[in-house]
Amino acid sequence: MNHPDRLPPYNTQHEHSVETPHGVLHVTLHGTRTTRRPAILTFHDVGLDSKSCFSPLFKFEEMQEIVKNFTLIHIDAPGQEEGAAAYPAGYDVHFPCNYGRIPQCFRTVIGVGVGAGAYILSKFTLANPDSVEGLVLINIDTNARGWIDWAAQKLSSVTSSLTEQILSHLFSQEELSSNTDLVQSHRERINKAPNGVNIELLWKTYNSRRDLNIDRNSTFKCPVMLVVGDQAPYEDAAVTIGDYFDRTHNMILFFCLQPAKLTEAFKYFIQGMGYMASSCMTRLSRSRTTSLSSSYSMDGSRSRSRTLSQGSQGGQMPPSPSQTMEVSC
């Protein structure tokens, strides 16, 4: 894939279609191209596309410093991009996590994945450890669905619409009960999506995913920033895999997805890998009160948003990502 030496700011973009053995990947580039740094590679969740999943975060004012210093590569799963045509009847979709390799334009990447996208990038990293310098995994579940989950999903498919099934994956029961503006917005978007059949196929294949078998003997070799929202459907699964991470690498367990706090945490994480050393931490570093810990407590006031567009106020921030730690906010 060819792209210019200098890409425009985030509000403009370069779009490409990449042919793979399992379908066409829609790829959007933002930021600056540099061979001295890894690209930031993102993958969205089921029911979302790269725009609805990541735009609120990467358009955030304080994120622009990162956008100006890195190339952003947003990947849409086949048939999931905005405006994608519906698959014909009988089309056999392959879930992207089955790809042996995700097409690469850069030597290494920093992966940022949400939900299903976090699973996809985790599988890619386990298969290609030398290609990934760091991972940001948001609301991840690395496990295959058990029999109880499988039965519950079968029942849900009979009693609930596709839209409501996906919303229960994206949001907590509290958020669904409150019927927030964000929930209503995504309900309307999914209901009206012209590629609804594509979304349904991806949803079904995600629910048939295989266990990644992450344990202390088989885990990531790169630094990991683990992000999970309070009462997220997969909160317990995300917290559990933290116990299997190599404690000699950087890992942050972060319970708040407000863009300001997530941006600041992301900057610390990148600095821990040796990039953006001169970046100024201002918003949260002045009031940080985080204590470093090698264990996980479940205390604190937390909130979540699977689309990275809202969160709670207040909280703490680590002084550096040099140790395993938990951040609650």
C-alpha positions in Angstrom: 0.0 0.0 0.0 1.4 3.4 -1.0 0.9 6.4 1.1 2.6 9.9 1.3 5.5 10.8 3.6 3.3 13.2 5.4 -0.4 12.6 6.2 -2.8 15.4 7.1 -4.2 15.9 10.7 -6.8 13.6 12.1 -9.8 15.4 10.6 -8.6 14.3 7.1 -7.7 10.8 6.0 -6.4 8.5 3.4 -8.6 5.4 2.7 -7.4 2.2 1.1 -8.9 -1.2 0.4 -6.6 -4.2 1.1 -7.3 -7.5 -0.5 -6.8 -10.6 1.7 -7.6 -14.3 1.3 -10.6 -13.8 3.6 -12.0 -10.6 2.2 -11.3 -6.9 1.7 -10.1 -4.8 4.6 -11.0 -1.2 4.7 -8.0 0.8 6.0 -7.9 4.4 7.0 -4.7 6.3 7.6 -4.2 9.4 9.8 -1.3 11.2 11.3 2.3 11.3 10.2 4.3 8.6 8.5 7.7 7.9 10.2 9.9 4.9 10.0 11.4 5.7 13.4 8.3 4.8 15.3 5.8 2.0 15.2 2.4 2.7 13.7 -0.7 2.7 16.0 -3.0 -0.1 14.6 -6.6 -0.1 15.8 -9.3 -2.7 15.5 -13.0 -2.0 16.4 -15.6 -4.1 18.3 -18.6 -6.0 16.9 -21.4 -3.6 16.1 -19.1 -0.7 15.5 -16.7 0.4 12.7 -13.4 2.2 13.1 -15.1 5.6 12.9 -17.8 5.0 15.5 -15.4 3.2 17.8 -12.2 5.4 17.7 -13.1 8.8 16.4 -14.2 10.2 19.8 -10.8 9.3 21.3 -8.5 10.2 18.5 -10.3 13.5 17.8 -9.9 14.5 21.4 -7.8 17.7 21.7 -5.0 16.2 23.9 -4.7 13.2 21.7 -3.5 15.4 18.8 0.1 15.2 20.1 0.0 11.5 19.5 -1.6 11.9 16.1 1.1 14.2 15.0 3.9 11.8 16.1 2.5 8.5 14.9 0.8 7.0 11.9 -2.7 5.7 12.8 -4.0 2.7 10.9 -7.7 2.0 11.5 -8.8 -1.3 10.2 -12.4 -2.2 9.5 -13.3 -5.9 9.5 -14.6 -7.0 6.0 -18.1 -5.6 5.3 -18.2 -3.5 8.6 -17.0 -0.1 7.3 -19.5 2.8 7.1 -21.5 2.5 3.9 -20.5 -1.1 3.2 -22.8 -3.1 0.9 -24.7 -6.0 2.4 -23.3 -9.4 1.7 -25.3 -11.6 -0.7 -27.3 -14.5 0.7 -25.2 -17.5 1.6 -22.0 -15.4 1.9 -19.4 -17.1 4.1 -17.7 -14.5 6.3 -14.4 -15.2 8.0 -13.8 -13.5 11.3 -10.6 -11.5 11.1 -9.0 -13.2 14.0 -8.6 -16.3 11.8 -6.1 -14.4 9.6 -2.6 -15.7 9.9 -1.3 -12.2 9.5 -2.9 -8.7 9.3 -1.5 -6.9 6.3 1.4 -4.6 7.5 2.8 -1.4 6.1 5.2 -0.9 9.0 7.9 -2.9 10.6 6.2 -2.8 14.0 2.9 -1.6 15.5 1.3 -0.6 18.8 -2.1 -2.4 18.8 -5.2 -0.8 20.2 -8.3 -3.0 20.2 -11.8 -2.8 21.8 -13.8 -6.0 22.6 -13.7 -8.2 19.5 -10.9 -6.0 18.1 -8.8 -6.6 21.3 -9.3 -10.4 20.8 -8.2 -10.0 17.1 -5.0 -8.1 17.9 -4.2 -10.4 20.8 -4.3 -13.4 18.5 -2.2 -11.5 15.9 0.4 -10.6 18.6 0.6 -14.2 19.9 1.3 -15.3 16.4 3.7 -12.4 15.5 5.4 -11.3 18.7 8.2 -9.5 16.9 5.7 -7.3 15.0 4.0 -5.7 18.0 5.8 -3.4 20.4 2.8 -2.8 22.7 -0.9 -3.6 23.2 -3.8 -1.6 24.5 -6.6 -4.1 25.2 -10.0 -2.6 26.1 -12.7 -4.8 27.5 -11.2 -8.0 26.2 -12.4 -11.6 26.7 -9.7 -14.1 25.5 -11.9 -17.1 26.3 -14.2 -19.2 24.1 -17.8 -19.2 25.1 -18.6 -21.9 27.6 -21.7 -24.1 27.5 -23.6 -21.8 29.8 -22.7 -18.7 27.7 -23.6 -20.7 24.5 -27.0 -21.6 25.9 -27.7 -18.1 27.0 -26.7 -16.7 23.6 -29.0 -19.2 21.9 -31.9 -18.1 24.1 -31.1 -14.4 23.6 -31.1 -14.9 19.8 -34.7 -16.2 20.1 -36.0 -13.5 22.6 -34.0 -10.5 21.6 -33.3 -8.7 18.3 -29.8 -8.5 16.9 -29.5 -4.9 17.9 -30.3 -5.6 21.5 -27.9 -8.5 21.6 -25.1 -6.3 20.4 -26.0 -3.5 22.7 -25.8 -5.9 25.7 -22.3 -6.7 24.5 -21.3 -3.1 24.2 -22.9 -1.7 27.3 -23.5 -2.6 31.0 -27.0 -3.4 32.2 -27.0 -0.2 34.1 -26.4 1.8 31.0 -29.0 -0.1 29.1 -31.5 0.4 31.8 -30.7 4.2 31.9 -31.1 4.2 28.1 -28.4 6.9 27.8 -28.1 9.1 24.7 -25.1 7.0 23.7 -27.1 3.8 23.9 -29.9 5.4 21.9 -27.5 6.6 19.3 -26.0 3.2 18.8 -29.4 1.5 18.8 -30.5 3.8 16.0 -27.3 3.4 14.0 -27.4 -0.5 14.1 -31.1 -0.6 13.4 -30.6 1.5 10.3 -27.3 0.0 9.1 -27.6 -1.0 5.4 -25.0 -3.8 6.2 -27.0 -5.3 9.0 -26.5 -8.8 7.6 -22.7 -8.3 7.7 -22.9 -7.2 11.3 -25.0 -10.3 12.1 -22.5 -12.6 10.5 -19.6 -11.0 12.3 -21.5 -11.3 15.6 -22.1 -15.0 15.1 -18.5 -15.7 14.2 -17.3 -13.8 17.2 -19.5 -15.8 19.5 -17.9 -19.0 18.1 -14.3 -17.7 18.8 -11.7 -20.1 20.1 -9.9 -19.8 23.5 -6.6 -18.0 23.1 -5.2 -20.2 25.9 -3.3 -17.4 27.6 -1.5 -18.5 30.8 1.7 -17.9 32.6 3.6 -20.0 30.1 1.9 -18.6 27.0 1.4 -14.9 27.2 2.3 -11.6 25.5 6.0 -10.7 25.3 5.3 -7.0 24.8 4.1 -4.3 27.3 0.3 -4.4 27.8 -2.1 -1.7 28.9 -5.2 -3.4 30.0 -8.3 -1.2 30.1 -11.6 -2.4 31.5 -14.8 -0.6 32.4 -16.8 -1.1 35.6 -19.6 -3.6 35.2 -18.5 -4.3 31.6 -19.9 -7.6 30.3 -16.4 -9.0 30.3 -14.9 -7.3 33.3 -14.1 -10.5 35.2 -12.5 -12.0 32.1 -10.4 -9.0 31.5 -9.2 -8.8 35.1 -8.4 -12.5 35.2 -6.0 -12.4 32.3 -4.0 -9.7 34.0 -2.8 -12.3 36.4 -1.1 -14.1 33.4 0.8 -11.2 32.1 4.6 -11.1 32.5 5.1 -8.8 35.4 8.5 -7.7 34.1 6.6 -5.8 31.4 4.4 -2.7 31.7 0.7 -3.3 32.4 -1.9 -0.8 33.6 -5.3 -1.9 34.8 -7.4 1.2 34.2 -11.1 1.5 35.1 -12.0 4.7 33.4 -12.5 5.4 29.7 -13.0 9.1 29.8 -10.9 10.4 26.8 -8.8 12.8 29.0 -7.7 10.1 31.4 -7.3 7.4 28.7 -5.2 9.8 26.6 -2.9 10.6 29.6 -2.5 6.9 30.4 -1.8 6.1 26.8 0.9 8.8 26.7 2.6 7.3 29.8 2.4 3.9 28.2 4.0 5.1 25.0 6.7 6.9 27.0 7.4 3.6 28.8 8.3 2.1 25.4 10.8 5.0 24.8 8.7 7.3 22.6 7.6 10.9 23.1 9.9 11.4 26.0 9.4 15.2 25.9 5.6 15.0 26.0 4.3 17.2 28.8 1.9 15.6 31.2 -0.4 18.3 32.6 -4.0 17.5 33.1 -3.7 14.5 35.4 -0.1 14.3 36.6 -0.5 17.3 38.9 -3.1 15.5 41.0 -2.0 11.9 40.8 -2.2 10.0 44.0 -1.9 6.5 42.6 -0.1 3.9 44.7 1.9 1.2 42.8 0.8 -2.3 43.4 1.5 -5.8 42.1 -1.9 -7.0 43.0 -5.4 -6.0 41.9 -8.0 -4.5 44.3 -11.5 -3.9 43.0 -12.1 -0.7 45.0 -12.9 2.7 43.6 -15.5 4.5 41.7 -15.4 3.5 38.0 -17.4 4.0 34.8 -17.1 2.7 31.3 -17.9 3.4 27.7 -17.3 0.8 25.0 -17.0 3.5 22.3 -14.4 5.6 24.2 -16.6 8.6 24.3 -17.6 9.2 27.9 -16.5 8.3 31.4 -16.4 9.4 35.0 -14.9 12.4 36.7 -12.0 12.3 39.2 -9.4 9.6 39.5 -5.7 8.9 39.6 -2.9 8.4 37.2 0.4 6.5 37.5 3.7 8.5 37.4 5.1 6.1 34.9 4.3 2.7 33.4 7.4 1.0 34.7 5.6 -1.4 37.0 2.5 -3.5 37.1 -0.2 -1.3 38.6 -3.9 -0.7 38.9 -5.5 2.7 38.2 -9.1 3.3 39.4 -11.0 6.4 38.5 
